[in-house]
Amino acid sequence: MTQSLSDSDKSEIIALAWCDDTSFDSIEKQFDLPEKEVIKLMRRELKPRSFQLWRKRVSGRKAKHEKLS
């Protein structure tokens, strides 16, 4: 699914995923990309250490999951 995204879409998704105020649900609504696919995209596009830091930051964060808010 992520192969069909343009480079500009990938960049926007990465920026939204980094943003603390944007939930995975809103990314899915905008790009039709579920949380698992966003994580795969981030893993593939970011440097390993950047990905690790991002995952540590967003894991369990209420703002990233509308269901937890």
Buried (B, 14 or more C-beta within 10 A) or exposed (E): EBEEBEEEBBEBBBEBBBEEEBBBBBBBEEBEBBBEBBBBBBEEBBEEEEBEEBEEEBEEEEEBBEEEE
